[in-house]
Amino acid sequence: MAAAHSDERFDLLVVGGGINGAGIARDAAGRGLSVLLVEKEDLASHTSSASTKLIHGGLRYLEYGEFRLVREALIERERLWGMAPHIIWPLRFVLPQTQSPRSAWMVRLGLFLYDHLGGREKLPGTETVKLAHTPFGRGLKTAKGKAFVYSDCWVEDSRLVVLNAMDAAEKGAVIRTRTALTGARREGGDWVATIADGAGEQTVRARALVNAAGPWVADVLGRVPDVVADRGLRLVKGSHLVVPRLYEGDHAFMLQNPDRRIVFTVPYEGEFTLIGTTDEVWEGAPGKAQISAEETRYLLETAARYFAHPPSEADVVWSYAGIRPLYDDKAGNASAVTRDYVLDLDGDEARAPMLSIFGGKITTYRKLAEHAMAELARFFPNRGGAWTAGAVLPGGDLPDGDFDRFVASLQRARPGLPAPLLRRLARAYGTRVEALLGNAATTFDLGADLGGGLTVREVEYLRAYEWAVTAEDILYRRSKLGLHVPPGTAERLEEYLARAARPQVQPA
């Protein structure tokens, strides 16, 4: 089918709706550039929703000499927390030494560097505890010996992507999900790109093209003639298990295995514990990843090594896996492959530029976007400079960044709505919860409950402002309600969405 003609022209065409693509779109739109972002599926539909949900410096990367990356990530922790305190919050990590393959002095030295490399201001520093004399030892198989306790942050990863896309859109960017790039060529100093969605194909023009397709970055390069692609890409699968809560407390554990790999256990959605991640080389073409039997066994064996009442395979309530597109530095094992990012610019004043993103991690997405715009700056003279450091994301403008105080004020203002519901909505939407709730005073005002407290009002907000289309978008990316809702909710939600998307027939 021939592509439909289009006169639409943009400064920047961003391919990929993961955290890097959304972050670059936001940064560019805030500098006054016209931006089109296309994502072939949903926002955060792959790697960016399959993380361990941490904003962290990457303590273990110090072991591989990644000092620049760790420092940059450590600086970003508190910055991102301040930008989105509704979806990012501090978390204490307990690192037991009872089964450590690393000497205690080496671990403590690493934690000293971790505390001081990034200009930590609000997060508490490292402390040494005796497990038998602290609540941190509860639930462990051996509550003896000492542990180090340090700080990082938790993040709702897929919501971070959506909030960046929302901010980009509010600054003028066009965000098109379920829209694929099918081809692009240089013509007269521009890119002429063909994109396709459910309605067919069209062409658009752009001054610059950003390839932020994650695991598909090489596929995008393959659809574009006349580009130099000399960077290597190494795909590594990371998988996670979700099981019923393994221990009391709001802290996480960093567990060291005999093979020197580490696994986190993190409190998850109130009722559960998240266990992950693995590092397995992905040899095939990028696609939807699933946890393997071997990975499941590895994670369960790690839990059994440390916890008094470890989970079995029958206890797993959910699992997920993602493919991380890492820059290939020729490291011998997957755990040692660099998590740093590489930006590859192809083009000059005579050839329309294409910037391809290799590697990266969710913690450094904002800085990556700044570096990307610095690479492209000469093609867009007289535009705004860097601006995103400290600029709050949608819903993140809580008074003094105090989430609990915000929730308390919300509950006082709306006494007719259940307190647990208001707290959940505040966690997801921050101050944007007011736009969602409108003048609702009771649950009746929120429309039908489709299951587990998911109301028609919330679904319509997600459709209108957050590009949600399917039940999976809503239950597992815009939220994790899929872990809580009763059986049949997904089916009822899909039926509702099908009706809502159907064009209304006007009477004759």
C-alpha positions in Angstrom: 0.0 0.0 0.0 1.4 3.4 -0.9 2.0 5.8 1.9 -0.4 8.6 2.2 1.0 12.0 1.6 1.5 14.2 4.7 2.8 17.8 5.0 3.6 17.3 8.7 7.1 18.4 9.5 8.9 18.2 12.8 12.3 19.2 14.2 12.7 15.8 15.8 11.3 12.3 15.1 11.9 10.0 18.1 11.5 6.3 17.6 10.8 4.3 20.7 8.4 4.9 23.7 10.6 3.6 26.5 12.3 5.7 29.1 15.0 7.1 26.8 12.7 8.0 24.0 10.1 9.6 26.4 12.9 11.5 28.2 14.4 12.9 25.0 11.0 13.9 23.7 10.3 15.8 26.9 13.7 17.5 27.0 13.5 18.5 23.3 9.9 19.8 23.6 10.9 21.9 26.6 13.6 23.6 24.5 11.0 24.6 21.9 11.5 21.9 19.3 8.6 20.4 17.5 8.6 16.6 18.3 6.9 13.5 17.1 7.4 10.3 19.1 6.3 7.0 17.7 6.1 3.7 19.6 5.0 0.5 17.8 3.2 -0.8 20.9 2.4 0.8 24.3 4.6 3.2 26.2 7.1 1.2 28.4 5.8 -2.0 26.9 9.1 -3.9 27.1 12.4 -3.1 28.8 11.2 0.0 30.7 8.5 -1.8 32.5 10.6 -4.9 33.3 13.2 -3.4 35.6 13.8 -4.1 39.3 12.0 -0.8 40.0 15.1 0.9 41.5 16.6 4.4 41.1 20.1 3.5 42.2 23.7 4.2 41.7 24.5 0.6 41.0 26.7 -0.5 43.9 27.9 -3.6 42.2 29.1 -1.6 39.2 31.9 -0.2 41.3 33.4 -3.7 41.2 33.8 -3.3 37.5 35.3 0.1 37.7 32.2 2.0 36.4 32.9 5.1 38.5 31.6 7.7 36.1 28.3 5.8 35.6 27.9 5.3 39.3 28.6 8.9 40.2 26.2 10.2 37.5 23.5 7.7 38.8 24.0 8.7 42.4 23.6 12.4 41.6 20.4 11.6 39.7 18.8 9.6 42.6 17.8 12.5 44.8 17.2 14.7 41.8 14.6 12.3 40.4 13.1 11.8 43.8 12.4 15.5 44.0 10.9 15.5 40.5 8.4 12.8 41.2 7.9 12.1 44.9 4.6 10.3 44.3 6.2 7.5 42.3 9.8 7.6 43.7 10.7 7.2 47.4 13.6 6.2 49.6 14.4 2.5 50.4 16.8 1.0 52.8 18.8 -2.0 51.6 20.2 -4.6 53.9 23.4 -6.4 52.7 24.0 -9.4 55.0 27.7 -10.5 55.3 26.9 -14.0 56.6 27.3 -15.6 53.1 29.3 -13.0 51.3 31.9 -14.1 48.8 33.5 -10.6 49.2 35.4 -9.6 52.3 33.7 -7.2 54.7 36.4 -4.5 54.3 35.9 -4.5 50.5 32.1 -4.2 50.8 32.5 -1.4 53.4 34.9 0.5 51.2 32.5 0.2 48.2 29.7 1.6 50.4 32.0 4.5 51.6 32.5 5.4 48.0 28.8 4.9 47.3 27.9 7.4 50.1 30.3 10.0 48.9 30.6 9.9 45.1 27.3 11.5 44.4 26.8 14.4 46.8 24.1 12.7 48.9 22.1 15.2 50.8 18.7 13.7 52.0 19.2 10.0 51.9 20.7 8.4 55.0 24.2 7.0 54.8 25.4 3.5 55.5 25.3 1.9 58.9 26.6 -1.4 60.2 24.2 -3.5 62.2 24.2 -6.8 64.1 21.4 -8.9 62.6 20.5 -10.5 65.9 19.9 -7.1 67.5 17.8 -5.4 64.8 14.5 -5.9 63.1 16.5 -6.2 59.8 17.3 -9.8 60.8 13.7 -11.0 61.0 12.8 -13.6 58.4 16.4 -14.6 57.6 17.5 -18.2 58.0 20.5 -17.0 60.0 20.0 -13.8 61.9 23.6 -13.8 63.0 26.7 -11.8 62.1 26.6 -8.3 60.7 25.0 -6.5 57.8 25.5 -3.2 56.1 22.4 -1.0 55.6 22.5 1.6 52.8 20.1 3.8 50.8 18.7 3.9 47.3 15.2 4.7 45.9 12.2 2.8 44.5 10.4 3.9 41.3 7.3 2.9 39.5 9.2 2.4 36.3 6.4 2.3 33.7 4.7 5.3 35.3 8.0 7.3 35.0 7.9 6.7 31.3 4.3 7.8 31.0 4.9 11.0 33.1 7.7 12.0 30.8 5.5 11.4 27.7 2.7 13.5 29.4 5.1 16.3 30.1 6.4 16.2 26.5 2.8 16.3 25.2 2.0 19.2 27.4 5.0 21.1 26.0 3.8 20.5 22.4 5.1 17.0 21.4 2.9 14.6 19.5 2.9 11.1 21.1 1.7 8.3 18.9 1.5 4.8 20.3 0.7 1.7 18.3 2.6 3.5 15.5 5.7 1.9 13.9 8.5 3.4 11.8 8.6 1.4 8.6 11.3 3.3 6.8 13.2 6.5 6.5 15.4 8.2 4.0 17.4 11.5 3.7 16.0 14.1 1.3 16.9 17.7 1.0 18.4 18.1 4.5 15.5 16.3 6.2 14.4 12.8 7.0 11.4 11.6 5.1 9.9 8.8 7.3 7.1 6.4 6.7 5.0 5.5 9.8 2.1 3.1 10.1 -0.7 2.6 12.6 -4.1 0.8 12.4 -5.4 3.4 9.9 -2.6 2.8 7.4 0.7 4.5 6.4 1.7 8.2 6.1 4.9 10.1 5.6 6.3 12.8 7.8 9.4 15.0 7.6 11.9 15.7 10.3 15.1 17.6 10.6 16.6 14.9 12.9 15.9 11.3 13.8 16.5 9.8 17.2 16.7 6.0 17.3 15.7 5.1 20.9 14.2 1.8 20.1 16.0 -0.1 22.9 16.4 -3.8 21.9 15.2 -2.9 18.4 17.8 -0.2 17.8 19.6 -2.3 15.3 16.3 -3.2 13.5 15.6 0.5 13.1 19.1 1.0 11.6 18.3 -1.8 9.2 15.3 0.1 7.8 17.4 3.2 7.1 19.8 3.4 4.1 23.0 5.3 4.2 23.8 5.2 7.9 27.0 4.0 9.6 26.3 1.6 12.4 29.6 0.6 14.0 28.4 0.2 17.6 27.8 -3.3 19.0 24.6 -4.2 20.8 24.4 -7.0 23.4 21.0 -8.1 24.5 20.8 -9.4 28.1 17.6 -10.8 29.6 16.7 -9.9 33.2 13.8 -11.8 34.9 11.9 -11.3 38.2 9.5 -13.3 40.4 6.7 -11.9 42.6 5.8 -14.1 45.6 3.8 -13.5 48.8 5.7 -11.3 51.3 8.8 -13.0 52.6 9.5 -10.8 55.6 8.2 -8.0 57.8 9.4 -4.4 57.2 9.8 -1.9 54.4 13.4 -2.6 53.7 14.9 -4.5 50.8 17.7 -7.1 50.8 20.8 -7.2 48.5 21.7 -10.9 48.5 25.2 -12.1 47.4 25.5 -15.5 45.8 28.5 -17.8 45.6 28.9 -17.0 41.9 29.3 -13.3 43.0 26.1 -12.3 41.3 23.6 -10.4 43.4 19.8 -10.6 43.7 17.4 -8.1 45.3 14.3 -8.8 47.3 12.1 -5.8 47.5 8.7 -5.1 49.2 6.2 -5.0 46.4 2.6 -3.7 46.3 2.1 -4.2 50.0 1.4 -7.9 49.9 4.3 -9.3 47.9 8.1 -9.5 47.6 9.8 -8.9 44.3 12.9 -11.1 43.6 15.4 -10.3 40.8 17.2 -10.0 38.6 19.0 -12.5 36.5 21.5 -11.8 33.7 21.1 -14.1 30.8 22.5 -13.5 27.3 19.7 -13.2 24.7 20.8 -14.7 21.4 17.8 -14.3 19.2 15.9 -11.4 17.7 14.4 -9.0 20.3 10.9 -9.9 21.3 8.6 -10.5 24.2 10.7 -12.2 27.0 9.6 -14.7 29.5 11.4 -16.1 32.5 12.9 -19.6 32.0 12.8 -22.6 34.3 16.5 -22.2 35.0 16.1 -18.5 36.0 13.1 -19.4 38.2 15.2 -22.0 39.9 18.1 -19.7 40.4 16.0 -17.0 42.0 14.2 -19.5 44.3 17.5 -21.1 45.3 18.8 -17.6 46.2 15.8 -17.0 48.4 16.2 -20.4 50.0 19.8 -19.7 50.8 18.8 -16.7 52.9 15.2 -16.9 54.2 13.8 -19.0 56.9 10.6 -19.6 55.0 11.6 -19.5 51.3 9.0 -19.6 48.5 8.5 -22.5 46.2 7.6 -22.4 42.5 3.9 -22.9 43.6 4.1 -19.6 45.5 4.9 -17.5 42.4 2.0 -15.2 41.7 3.6 -13.4 38.8 6.8 -13.2 36.8 8.1 -10.8 34.2 11.2 -10.5 32.0 12.8 -7.8 29.9 15.6 -7.6 27.4 18.2 -4.9 28.2 19.9 -3.4 25.2 23.5 -2.9 26.5 26.4 -1.5 24.7 28.7 -4.4 23.8 32.0 -3.9 25.5 33.1 -7.5 24.9 32.8 -8.4 28.6 33.0 -12.2 29.2 29.9 -12.6 31.3 26.5 -10.9 31.1 26.7 -9.5 34.6 29.9 -7.6 33.8 28.6 -5.9 30.6 28.6 -2.1 31.0 25.3 -0.4 31.9 26.7 2.9 30.6 25.3 4.4 27.4 26.8 5.3 24.1 25.3 7.9 21.7 26.1 7.4 18.0 25.6 10.4 15.7 25.4 9.8 12.0 25.1 12.9 9.9 26.4 16.5 9.5 25.2 19.8 8.1 24.9 18.2 4.7 23.3 15.0 5.8 20.3 15.0 8.1 21.4 13.7 11.5 20.4 10.4 13.1 21.2 9.8 16.8 21.1 6.1 18.0 21.0 5.2 21.7 22.9 2.2 22.9 22.7 1.0 26.5 21.6 3.1 29.5 19.7 2.5 32.7 16.5 4.0 34.0 18.3 6.0 36.7 20.3 8.0 34.2 17.6 8.5 31.6 17.3 12.3 32.3 21.1 12.8 31.9 21.1 10.7 28.8 18.5 12.9 27.3 20.6 16.0 28.1 23.6 14.4 26.5 21.5 13.5 23.4 20.3 17.1 23.0 23.9 18.3 23.4 24.8 16.1 20.5 22.0 17.5 18.4 22.4 21.1 19.5 24.4 22.4 16.5 21.5 21.4 14.2 19.1 23.5 16.2 20.8 26.8 16.9 19.1 29.5 19.0 17.0 27.0 20.9 16.7 26.6 24.7 19.4 25.0 26.8 19.3 22.2 29.4 16.2 22.7 31.7 15.1 19.3 33.1 17.2 19.2 36.3 14.7 19.6 39.1 11.7 20.3 36.8 8.9 18.3 38.4 7.1 15.7 36.4 3.2 15.7 36.1 1.7 15.2 39.6 5.1 15.7 41.3 4.5 19.1 42.7 3.5 17.9 46.1 3.9 20.6 48.8 7.5 20.3 50.1 7.6 16.9 48.3 5.8 15.4 51.4 3.7 12.5 50.1 2.1 11.5 53.5 1.1 15.1 54.2 -0.4 15.3 50.7 -2.4 12.1 51.3 -3.7 13.3 54.6 -4.9 16.6 53.1 -6.6 14.7 50.3 -8.4 12.4 52.7 -9.6 15.4 54.8 -10.9 17.1 51.6 -12.8 14.0 50.4 -14.1 12.2 53.5 -16.7 10.3 51.4 -14.1 8.4 49.5 -12.3 5.4 51.0 -8.9 6.3 52.5 -7.0 3.3 50.8 -8.4 4.3 47.4 -7.2 7.9 47.8 -3.8 6.7 48.9 -3.5 4.5 45.9 -4.6 7.2 43.5 -2.2 9.7 45.1 0.7 7.3 44.6 -0.2 6.9 41.0 -1.2 10.4 40.0 0.2 12.8 42.6 -1.5 16.2 42.3 -3.1 15.1 39.1 -5.5 13.1 41.2 -7.7 16.2 41.4 -8.1 16.1 37.6 -9.1 12.4 37.8 -11.5 12.8 40.7 -13.1 16.1 39.6 -16.1 16.8 41.9 -16.5 13.2 43.1 -17.6 13.0 46.7 -18.4 9.3 46.9 -17.5 6.1 45.1 -20.9 6.3 43.3 -19.6 9.5 41.6 -16.6 7.5 40.1 -18.8 5.2 38.0 -18.9 1.4 37.9 -16.2 -0.6 39.7 -14.7 -2.9 37.1 -12.9 -4.9 39.8 -10.6 -4.2 42.8 -11.4 -0.5 43.0 -10.7 0.3 39.3 -13.5 2.6 38.4 -14.8 3.9 35.1 -13.6 7.4 36.0 -10.0 6.2 36.4 -10.2 4.2 33.2 -11.5 7.2 31.3 -8.7 9.4 32.7 -6.1 6.8 31.6 -7.6 6.7 28.1 -7.8 10.5 27.8 -4.4 11.5 29.3 -2.1 8.4 29.4 -2.6 6.6 26.0 -4.1 3.5 27.7 -5.8 1.3 25.2 -5.9 -2.3 26.5 -6.5 -4.0 29.8 -2.8 -4.9 30.0 -1.9 -1.2 29.6 -4.1 -0.4 32.6 -3.6 -3.4 34.9 0.1 -4.0 34.5 1.8 -0.8 33.2 -0.3 2.2 34.3 -0.8 0.3 37.6 -0.1 -3.1 39.1 -3.8 -3.7 39.9 -3.6 -6.9 37.9 -2.0 -8.5 41.1 -5.0 -7.4 43.2 -8.2 -7.5 41.2 -10.6 -10.5 41.4 -10.8 -13.0 38.5 -12.7 -11.8 35.5 -11.6 -8.1 35.9 -9.4 -8.1 32.8 -12.2 -9.6 30.7 -14.7 -7.0 32.0 -12.2 -4.2 31.4 -11.5 -5.4 27.8 -15.3 -5.4 27.1 -15.6 -1.9 28.5 -12.7 -0.6 26.5 -14.1 -2.2 23.3 -17.4 -0.4 23.9 -15.7 2.9 24.7 -13.5 2.8 21.6 -16.5 2.0 19.3 -17.6 5.0 17.3 -21.0 6.3 18.3 -23.7 6.0 15.7 -25.5 9.3 15.3 -29.3 9.1 14.7 -30.5 9.8 11.2 
